Every structure is written in structure tokens, then in C-alpha cells.
Amino acid sequence: MKKTIDTERIPVKMWLDDIEPGALKQVKNVANLPFAFHHVAVMPDAHQGYGMPIGGVLATHNTVIPNAVGVDIGCGMCAMRTSITDRGDLDLKRITTLIREEIPLGFKHHSKPQPEDLMPVGYDMERMPVVRREYGSALRQLGTLGGGNHFIEIQHGSDGHVWVMIHSGSRNLGKQVADHYNRLAKKLNAQWSRVVDPKADLAWLPADREEAVRYMEEMNYCIDFALANRKQMMQVVREIIEQVADGGVTFDPLINIAHNYAALEHHYGVEVIVHRKGATSAREGEQGIIPGSQGSASYIVEGRGNPESFMSCSHGAGRKMGRKQAQRELNFHNEVARLNAQGILHGIRSHRDLDEAAGAYKDISVVMENQTDLVNIVTELKPLAVVKG
């Protein structure tokens, strides 16, 4: 941990020095919530979000805040190690071409619904009005990457193996659930006494109210849908690699970790609702994934179970530039030259793509150094080929 802020209702524990003013203001808003518990944890990749900073971890007493989870509910990472140890055996250009042909990217969806048996099970659809309404659309979004910072990456590990990593979430389903319950929370908050400034964008729901119970049910469905989405894409990539490598490839079990969700957990002897927005669980011995940018390393990690972070760690490198700022200020030729010099098949094809250039992100080595008390590095992964949404 780098420092503690003690000026607010509860302390703020920070794993970075370079937090931007907007994100710091949001952190203080969160720390002054009357139902915030013990302290707020700010991960080393933190930057300004909507309501709560991305990279924030908040525990609450009997309260859930949709904006402290975010709109891409269940967004997260999955990774899988292959038996391939000679990266020269892979035609990376062929693999990325087939991925673009087989997996819809950006705003694209499948033209036909995907099999329903791939969808989450064990839920009462009658209790989930938003999921029920969006179910047909979700069937076409299953197995699609999305845009922004979502990616599929072929990597070479420090263990000598080729890996596949995927970053994606719950697509439009998660956004619809998030927006619905945030609007509902704002409407209800306006009817109650103003314990939270509406301008803070931290509308809340008491955990025992029906609205909060339904939000948690629909949120958990979105988490499972996001995992199903990543699994389906990983299956497609597996089949492509097997095809290009002409068979004989084996794959280790999938590693998966989500970084936008809320969960009932025990911390400091109390049952609380922990909101992780752009942060992942890092319990002792728990496997995790921390990606860099498309021009830097990513990491398979093992959690250290640090109670001060509510047993959490960063979800990535974190942005140091907004998307529009990156497009204005980064040099296209320098960013492309940086990736080309590393021999990476990348997704920077025009100035518009600079919002996802390596220069738009923090230095992942600094981020990892700032959280040595949160995780141990197991495997370092260097990018070979990247498909962006």
C-alpha cells in the first residue's frame, strides 16, 4: 500500500501515487457514504469512472450501489495455456484472420440465436424482468467480443507455453440491467431523505428491499452470462488453433476472474457487500489474471489475501489517458512502431484506434510493483497477436 487518506468519514487506502483529481473526488464521495464500511481500497490501476472510480473496492452495510459495479456487469478475463511451446509453429496471421471471421467484434452480434443450453441455468426468469426482456437479444450476443478495451490475445508465457487470453463482459445485457436499477435507485433516493448527494451518481438500494434483491439476482445472471460468453469465444479460438496447428494441441483448464460485481463477503468479522469495479478478488492462493495493454505484458497471479484491500487486486494496467485525449495526443506512427518493433500483430490501424494504444495505459510494471502485497506473479505473458473489438 502506498498511502492512506484520513480526511473523510472512513479512511481511504491507496495502492498508487498518481491518482487523477476526478478519481480522487469520486473516492472521497464513496468514503463519505453513511453505509460505507471500515475503509475504501483504491487499486494501483485506478482512474475516473462513473460514480465510483474504476479500480475501486467498496464494502457496505446492507446496501447495494449499481454504479459501484458499473454497466458491464461480470466483465472479466479468462486465460488458457496450450501445450504449444514453439511459437514459430503457429501461423498467427491465419489465426487472427479466422478469429475475426468467426467471432463478431465491436457492436456486431450473431445473425442467429446461439444454443440456449449455453446460457446460465438455475435462475427464476419470472424474478428477472430485464433479463427476461433482453433474453432474445442476449442469445445473439453470446460468444461476441464487444468493443472498447475488450480483446482476444495470443501470448507467449515465461513458462515457455503459448497462451490464449480473452477480455469481455456481459455485452448489452449487463448495461440494460445496470441502467434499469440505477434509474430505479435514483427515483427511490429522490423520495427519501437526501443522505447521498445525487450529483455523486451513487444511487443506492437497501439490501433487504425487493428492488435490491432483484438487482442482485439479475447481476449474478449477468456475471454467469459474461462467463458463458468468454467460454464460447475460447472454444472457438481453441478450434481455430487446433485447425491451424493441424491437431495435436492440448489445453489446460480455463482460468476465469470477473472484475465488475458485488458479492456478500465476510471482512473484519462482519458480513458486508463488497463492490469491485475494475478490481478482482485476490484471496490467498486464488488464481487471477492481470492484463497489460496490447503492447505490454500480462500476468497470471496468485492472491495473497491481503485484508486491507478486501482481498482484491487490480484488474489491469489502467488508463492514463481518456479515449479522446489519446486520439488527440498520441503519435500514430510512434505507437505503431513500438508494436512493430516487438513483432506484435496488433489492432492499431488508424488514428481512431489510438484510444487502445499502449501509450494510453499506465506502465503495467509499475502497477505490478505497487501491489506486491496483494498478489504473487506466477507467469508473465508477452503479446504475440491481438484482436481488438
C-alpha positions as CSV (number, residue, x, y, z in Angstrom):
1,M,0.0,0.0,0.0
2,K,1.3,3.5,-0.9
3,K,-0.6,5.8,1.4
4,T,-3.8,6.4,3.5
5,I,-6.1,9.4,3.3
6,D,-7.7,10.1,6.7
7,T,-9.7,13.3,6.0
8,E,-13.0,11.6,5.2
9,R,-15.6,9.7,7.2
10,I,-13.7,6.5,6.8
11,P,-10.1,6.0,5.6
12,V,-9.0,5.6,2.0
13,K,-6.2,3.1,1.4
14,M,-4.4,3.6,-1.9
15,W,-2.0,1.4,-3.9
16,L,-0.9,4.3,-6.2
17,D,0.5,7.8,-6.0
18,D,-0.7,9.2,-9.3
19,I,-4.5,9.3,-8.9
20,E,-6.2,11.9,-11.1
21,P,-8.2,14.7,-9.5
22,G,-11.6,13.5,-10.8
23,A,-11.0,10.0,-9.5
24,L,-9.8,11.3,-6.1
25,K,-13.0,13.3,-5.8
26,Q,-15.0,10.2,-6.5
27,V,-13.0,8.2,-3.9
28,K,-13.8,10.8,-1.3
29,N,-17.5,10.7,-2.2
30,V,-17.5,7.0,-1.7
31,A,-15.6,7.2,1.6
32,N,-18.3,9.6,2.9
33,L,-21.2,7.4,2.2
34,P,-23.0,6.7,5.5
35,F,-23.2,3.0,4.9
36,A,-19.6,2.6,3.7
37,F,-17.7,0.1,5.9
38,H,-14.3,0.3,7.5
39,H,-12.3,1.9,4.6
40,V,-12.2,2.2,0.8
41,A,-9.5,0.5,-1.1
42,V,-8.1,2.0,-4.3
43,M,-6.2,-0.3,-6.6
44,P,-3.0,0.8,-8.5
45,D,-4.7,0.9,-11.9
46,A,-7.5,3.3,-10.6
47,H,-8.9,6.1,-12.8
48,Q,-12.0,8.1,-13.1
49,G,-15.2,6.2,-13.8
50,Y,-18.9,7.0,-13.4
51,G,-19.9,7.5,-9.8
52,M,-17.0,5.3,-8.4
53,P,-13.5,5.1,-9.8
54,I,-12.6,2.1,-11.9
55,G,-10.2,0.3,-9.7
56,G,-12.2,1.0,-6.5
57,V,-13.3,-1.5,-3.9
58,L,-16.1,-0.6,-1.5
59,A,-17.7,-2.6,1.3
60,T,-21.1,-1.5,2.5
61,H,-23.5,-2.3,5.3
62,N,-26.8,-3.8,3.9
63,T,-26.6,-1.6,0.8
64,V,-26.0,-2.1,-2.9
65,I,-25.0,0.6,-5.3
66,P,-25.4,-0.3,-9.0
67,N,-22.9,2.4,-10.1
68,A,-20.3,0.8,-7.8
69,V,-20.5,-2.3,-10.0
70,G,-20.8,-0.5,-13.4
71,V,-22.6,-1.1,-16.7
72,D,-20.5,-4.1,-17.9
73,I,-21.6,-6.4,-15.1
74,G,-19.4,-9.5,-14.9
75,C,-16.8,-8.2,-17.3
76,G,-13.6,-10.1,-16.7
77,M,-10.7,-12.2,-18.0
78,C,-10.2,-15.8,-19.0
79,A,-6.9,-17.4,-19.9
80,M,-5.9,-20.9,-21.1
81,R,-2.4,-22.4,-21.5
82,T,-1.8,-24.5,-24.6
83,S,0.7,-27.4,-25.0
84,I,2.4,-25.4,-27.7
85,T,6.0,-24.4,-26.7
86,D,7.4,-23.3,-30.1
87,R,5.5,-20.1,-31.1
88,G,7.1,-20.4,-34.5
89,D,4.8,-23.4,-35.1
90,L,1.8,-21.0,-35.2
91,D,0.6,-19.0,-38.2
92,L,-0.6,-16.0,-36.1
93,K,-1.9,-14.1,-39.1
94,R,-4.1,-17.0,-40.1
95,I,-5.3,-17.5,-36.6
96,T,-6.3,-13.8,-36.2
97,T,-8.0,-13.7,-39.6
98,L,-10.1,-16.7,-38.6
99,I,-10.9,-15.2,-35.3
100,R,-12.2,-12.1,-37.0
101,E,-14.3,-14.3,-39.3
102,E,-15.8,-16.5,-36.6
103,I,-16.3,-14.1,-33.6
104,P,-18.4,-11.0,-34.0
105,L,-16.4,-7.9,-32.9
106,G,-17.4,-4.4,-31.7
107,F,-21.2,-3.9,-32.0
108,K,-21.7,-6.9,-34.2
109,H,-23.9,-9.8,-33.0
110,H,-24.5,-13.3,-34.4
111,S,-27.1,-13.4,-37.1
112,K,-28.8,-16.3,-35.4
113,P,-29.5,-17.1,-31.8
114,Q,-26.9,-19.3,-30.1
115,P,-27.9,-22.6,-28.4
116,E,-29.9,-22.0,-25.3
117,D,-28.1,-24.7,-23.4
118,L,-25.0,-22.4,-23.3
119,M,-26.9,-19.8,-21.3
120,P,-26.8,-19.6,-17.5
121,V,-29.1,-22.0,-15.6
122,G,-30.7,-22.1,-12.1
123,Y,-32.4,-18.8,-12.3
124,D,-36.1,-17.9,-12.0
125,M,-36.8,-15.8,-15.1
126,E,-40.0,-14.5,-13.6
127,R,-38.0,-12.6,-11.0
128,M,-35.7,-11.0,-13.5
129,P,-37.7,-8.5,-15.7
130,V,-34.7,-7.1,-17.5
131,V,-33.0,-10.4,-18.3
132,R,-36.4,-11.7,-19.4
133,R,-36.9,-8.7,-21.7
134,E,-33.4,-8.9,-23.2
135,Y,-33.1,-12.7,-23.4
136,G,-33.7,-13.0,-27.1
137,S,-31.0,-10.3,-27.9
138,A,-28.6,-12.0,-25.4
139,L,-28.8,-15.2,-27.4
140,R,-27.3,-13.4,-30.4
141,Q,-24.7,-11.7,-28.2
142,L,-23.4,-14.9,-26.7
143,G,-19.9,-15.5,-28.0
144,T,-19.2,-12.0,-29.1
145,L,-16.3,-9.8,-28.1
146,G,-17.7,-6.3,-27.9
147,G,-15.7,-3.1,-28.3
148,G,-13.6,-0.7,-26.2
149,N,-10.8,-2.4,-24.3
150,H,-12.1,-5.9,-25.0
151,F,-9.6,-8.2,-26.7
152,I,-8.5,-11.7,-27.7
153,E,-4.8,-12.2,-27.4
154,I,-2.3,-14.9,-28.3
155,Q,0.6,-14.8,-25.8
156,H,3.9,-16.4,-25.0
157,G,4.5,-17.2,-21.4
158,S,7.6,-17.2,-19.2
159,D,6.7,-20.9,-18.6
160,G,7.6,-21.5,-22.3
161,H,4.0,-22.1,-23.4
162,V,1.6,-20.3,-25.8
163,W,-1.5,-18.9,-24.0
164,V,-4.8,-17.5,-25.1
165,M,-6.4,-14.6,-23.1
166,I,-9.8,-13.1,-23.6
167,H,-11.3,-9.9,-22.0
168,S,-15.0,-9.4,-22.4
169,G,-18.2,-9.0,-20.4
170,S,-22.0,-9.3,-20.4
171,R,-22.5,-7.1,-23.5
172,N,-25.7,-5.1,-23.8
173,L,-27.5,-7.4,-21.2
174,G,-25.3,-6.1,-18.4
175,K,-25.8,-2.5,-19.4
176,Q,-29.5,-2.8,-19.5
177,V,-29.6,-4.4,-16.0
178,A,-27.2,-1.7,-14.6
179,D,-29.1,1.2,-16.2
180,H,-32.5,-0.1,-15.1
181,Y,-31.6,-0.5,-11.4
182,N,-29.6,2.7,-11.3
183,R,-32.6,4.6,-12.6
184,L,-34.8,2.9,-10.1
185,A,-32.3,3.7,-7.2
186,K,-32.2,7.3,-8.2
187,K,-36.0,7.5,-8.3
188,L,-36.3,5.9,-4.8
189,N,-33.5,8.1,-3.4
190,A,-35.3,11.2,-4.5
191,Q,-38.3,10.1,-2.4
192,W,-36.2,9.5,0.7
193,S,-34.1,11.9,2.8
194,R,-31.0,13.1,1.0
195,V,-28.3,11.1,2.7
196,V,-26.3,11.0,-0.5
197,D,-25.7,13.9,-2.9
198,P,-27.5,13.0,-6.2
199,K,-24.6,14.6,-8.1
200,A,-22.3,11.9,-6.8
201,D,-24.0,9.3,-9.1
202,L,-24.0,6.8,-6.2
203,A,-27.7,6.0,-6.0
204,W,-28.3,3.1,-3.6
205,L,-30.7,0.4,-2.6
206,P,-31.2,-1.1,0.9
207,A,-30.2,-4.7,0.6
208,D,-33.5,-6.0,2.1
209,R,-35.7,-4.2,-0.4
210,E,-37.2,-6.2,-3.2
211,E,-35.5,-3.9,-5.8
212,A,-32.1,-4.7,-4.3
213,V,-32.8,-8.4,-4.2
214,R,-33.8,-8.4,-7.8
215,Y,-30.8,-6.4,-8.8
216,M,-28.5,-8.9,-7.1
217,E,-30.3,-11.8,-8.9
218,E,-30.1,-10.1,-12.3
219,M,-26.5,-9.0,-11.6
220,N,-25.5,-12.6,-10.8
221,Y,-27.2,-13.8,-14.0
222,C,-25.1,-11.2,-16.0
223,I,-21.9,-12.5,-14.3
224,D,-22.7,-16.0,-15.4
225,F,-23.7,-14.8,-18.9
226,A,-20.3,-13.0,-19.2
227,L,-18.5,-16.2,-18.2
228,A,-20.6,-18.1,-20.7
229,N,-19.7,-15.5,-23.3
230,R,-16.0,-15.8,-22.7
231,K,-16.2,-19.6,-22.6
232,Q,-17.9,-19.7,-26.0
233,M,-15.3,-17.5,-27.6
234,M,-12.5,-19.5,-26.0
235,Q,-14.0,-22.7,-27.5
236,V,-14.0,-21.0,-31.0
237,V,-10.3,-19.9,-30.5
238,R,-9.4,-23.4,-29.4
239,E,-10.9,-24.9,-32.5
240,I,-9.1,-22.4,-34.7
241,I,-5.7,-23.1,-33.1
242,E,-6.3,-26.9,-33.5
243,Q,-7.2,-26.3,-37.1
244,V,-4.2,-24.1,-37.9
245,A,-1.7,-26.2,-35.9
246,D,-3.1,-29.3,-37.6
247,G,-4.2,-31.0,-34.4
248,G,-2.2,-32.4,-31.5
249,V,-2.7,-29.4,-29.3
250,T,-4.0,-29.8,-25.7
251,F,-5.3,-27.1,-23.4
252,D,-5.1,-26.7,-19.6
253,P,-8.3,-25.8,-17.6
254,L,-9.7,-22.3,-18.0
255,I,-8.7,-19.6,-15.6
256,N,-11.5,-17.1,-15.1
257,I,-11.9,-13.9,-13.0
258,A,-14.5,-11.2,-13.0
259,H,-13.9,-7.6,-12.2
260,N,-17.3,-5.8,-12.1
261,Y,-19.6,-7.2,-9.5
262,A,-20.9,-7.1,-5.9
263,A,-20.9,-10.0,-3.5
264,L,-21.8,-10.8,0.1
265,E,-18.5,-11.5,1.9
266,H,-17.0,-11.5,5.5
267,H,-14.3,-8.9,6.3
268,Y,-13.1,-7.8,9.6
269,G,-15.6,-10.1,11.3
270,V,-18.6,-8.5,9.6
271,E,-20.8,-9.6,6.7
272,V,-20.8,-6.9,4.1
273,I,-21.5,-6.3,0.4
274,V,-18.2,-5.8,-1.4
275,H,-18.4,-3.9,-4.7
276,R,-15.5,-4.4,-7.0
277,K,-15.5,-2.0,-10.0
278,G,-12.5,-2.7,-12.1
279,A,-10.9,-4.9,-9.4
280,T,-10.6,-8.6,-8.9
281,S,-10.8,-11.0,-6.0
282,A,-7.3,-12.0,-4.7
283,R,-7.9,-14.3,-1.8
284,E,-5.0,-16.3,-0.6
285,G,-4.0,-18.9,-3.2
286,E,-6.7,-17.7,-5.7
287,Q,-5.7,-17.7,-9.3
288,G,-6.1,-14.4,-11.1
289,I,-5.3,-12.5,-14.3
290,I,-4.0,-9.0,-14.7
291,P,-3.7,-7.9,-18.3
292,G,-1.5,-5.1,-19.6
293,S,-2.1,-3.2,-22.8
294,Q,-1.7,-4.7,-26.3
295,G,2.0,-3.6,-26.2
296,S,2.9,-4.9,-22.8
297,A,3.0,-8.0,-20.6
298,S,0.0,-9.6,-18.8
299,Y,0.2,-11.7,-15.7
300,I,-1.2,-14.9,-14.2
301,V,-1.1,-14.2,-10.5
302,E,-1.9,-15.8,-7.2
303,G,-3.7,-13.8,-4.5
304,R,-2.2,-13.1,-1.1
305,G,-5.4,-12.5,0.7
306,N,-4.5,-9.0,2.0
307,P,-7.4,-7.8,4.3
308,E,-6.5,-4.2,3.7
309,S,-7.6,-4.5,0.0
310,F,-10.6,-6.6,1.0
311,M,-8.6,-9.4,-0.6
312,S,-8.6,-7.7,-4.0
313,C,-6.1,-6.5,-6.6
314,S,-6.0,-4.5,-9.9
315,H,-7.9,-5.7,-13.0
316,G,-5.3,-4.4,-15.4
317,A,-2.9,-1.6,-16.2
318,G,-5.5,1.1,-16.0
319,R,-5.9,4.1,-18.3
320,K,-3.7,7.2,-18.0
321,M,-5.5,9.0,-20.9
322,G,-9.1,9.3,-21.8
323,R,-10.1,7.9,-25.2
324,K,-10.5,11.2,-26.9
325,Q,-7.3,12.5,-25.3
326,A,-5.4,9.5,-26.6
327,Q,-6.7,10.1,-30.1
328,R,-5.7,13.7,-29.9
329,E,-2.3,13.5,-28.3
330,L,-0.7,10.1,-29.1
331,N,1.5,9.9,-32.2
332,F,0.1,7.2,-34.5
333,H,3.5,6.4,-36.2
334,N,5.3,6.1,-32.8
335,E,2.6,3.8,-31.4
336,V,2.6,1.5,-34.4
337,A,6.4,1.5,-34.5
338,R,6.5,0.5,-30.8
339,L,4.3,-2.6,-31.5
340,N,6.0,-3.5,-34.8
341,A,9.4,-3.4,-33.0
342,Q,8.2,-6.1,-30.7
343,G,6.8,-8.2,-33.6
344,I,3.3,-8.0,-32.3
345,L,0.3,-8.5,-34.7
346,H,-1.8,-5.6,-33.3
347,G,-5.0,-3.7,-33.9
348,I,-3.8,-0.1,-34.4
349,R,-4.8,0.6,-38.0
350,S,-5.9,4.3,-37.8
351,H,-5.8,7.3,-35.5
352,R,-9.2,6.3,-34.2
353,D,-7.6,3.2,-32.7
354,L,-5.2,5.2,-30.6
355,D,-7.7,5.1,-27.7
356,E,-6.5,1.5,-27.2
357,A,-2.8,2.1,-28.0
358,A,-0.2,1.1,-25.4
359,G,0.6,4.8,-24.7
360,A,-3.0,5.4,-23.4
361,Y,-2.3,3.0,-20.5
362,K,-0.2,3.1,-17.3
363,D,3.0,1.2,-17.1
364,I,2.0,-2.3,-16.1
365,S,5.4,-2.9,-14.4
366,V,4.7,0.0,-12.1
367,V,1.2,-1.3,-11.4
368,M,2.5,-4.7,-10.5
369,E,5.3,-3.3,-8.3
370,N,2.6,-1.3,-6.4
371,Q,0.7,-4.4,-5.5
372,T,3.4,-6.9,-4.4
373,D,1.5,-7.1,-1.1
374,L,-1.7,-8.2,-2.9
375,V,-0.5,-10.8,-5.5
376,N,2.4,-13.0,-6.4
377,I,3.3,-13.3,-10.1
378,V,3.1,-16.9,-11.4
379,T,3.5,-16.4,-15.1
380,E,4.4,-13.4,-17.3
381,L,2.7,-13.3,-20.7
382,K,4.1,-11.4,-23.7
383,P,1.7,-10.5,-26.5
384,L,2.2,-12.2,-29.9
385,A,-1.1,-11.3,-31.7
386,V,-4.0,-9.1,-30.6
387,V,-7.6,-8.9,-31.9
388,K,-9.4,-5.8,-30.6
389,G,-13.1,-5.1,-30.6
